[in-house]
Amino acid sequence: MPNATYDYEELAYDLYEASSELLDGLVAMRKQRRMTQQQLAEEMNVSQSYISKIENGQAELTTILTDYALEVGVRIDYHLEPAEKKPNGKRNFVITHATFDEPVFDASHAGDVSVRIMKIDVTTSLPSSGKSERANTSSISLAKSKQTGSWNVTIKDPKREKELADARQ
């Protein structure tokens, strides 16, 4: 649906050109990595002929998205970047390292109680929101297994648990 504030045909051209450039860039990256269509197909669990259709523009993977953008009047700018440029992703991570002593109480069958100190060494790597965050958001608990007698350390991080729950949805 044309709009008086922009040229509909020019937007259509820009969108389909961006889609074509995306495809050209992906094919170039596959070739740069010396990956055959067959190897890519195996990694994606599709047929080699499907990869060929994608690369020849017959699968029209971006057509719906391009048509959607055209009708709502927005340009799409695809950006391809080799993963090696940001090997750890785009998110900034805060690495926290702490060592502390935790008292551990052992009770014997005779009623004797002994206290020893267990050294706990914890390193966490969490995405940074860019805001100042409290350092003590994680909690650590110790529990001695009755079956094995070994100690289990549980680290709870409510923020990370929420991120994982959100990602599962």
Secondary structure as UniProt FT lines:
FT   TURN            4..5
FT   HELIX           8..32
FT   TURN            33..34
FT   HELIX           37..44
FT   HELIX           48..55
FT   TURN            56..57
FT   TURN            61..62
FT   HELIX           63..72
FT   HELIX           83..85
FT   TURN            87..88
FT   STRAND          93..107
FT   TURN            109..110
FT   STRAND          113..127
FT   TURN            135..136
FT   STRAND          139..144
FT   TURN            146..148
FT   STRAND          151..156
FT   HELIX           158..168
//
